[in-house]
Amino acid sequence: MKETVTIPKKEYARLKKCEETEKDLLVSLVKGLEDIQHGRIKPWKGATG
């Protein structure tokens, strides 16, 4: 049996927006890691001290 929860429409919209943002950040992170793995980025001077 599935459980259901009733929430206000405004709260639902906020949660959906957060979910989309999380997905976008995850996709961006994966693409960045792939770029690093394939040597498509150069280290910047500030990162190495």
TAPE-V88058 format. One record per residue. RES is the residue in one letter. OMEGA is omega in radians with two decimals (* if undefined). Layout:
BEGIN
res->{RES;RES}
omega->{OMEGA;OMEGA}
END
This chain:
BEGIN
res->{M;K;E;T;V;T;I;P;K;K;E;Y;A;R;L;K;K;C;E;E;T;E;K;D;L;L;V;S;L;V;K;G;L;E;D;I;Q;H;G;R;I;K;P;W;K;G;A;T;G}
omega->{3.12;3.05;3.09;3.12;3.10;3.10;3.10;-3.12;3.13;3.12;3.10;3.14;3.12;3.13;3.11;3.13;3.10;3.13;3.13;3.13;3.12;3.12;3.13;3.12;3.13;3.11;3.13;3.12;3.14;3.12;3.11;3.11;3.08;3.10;3.11;-3.11;-3.10;3.08;-3.09;3.07;3.12;3.08;3.10;-3.01;-3.10;-3.08;-3.07;3.05;*}
END
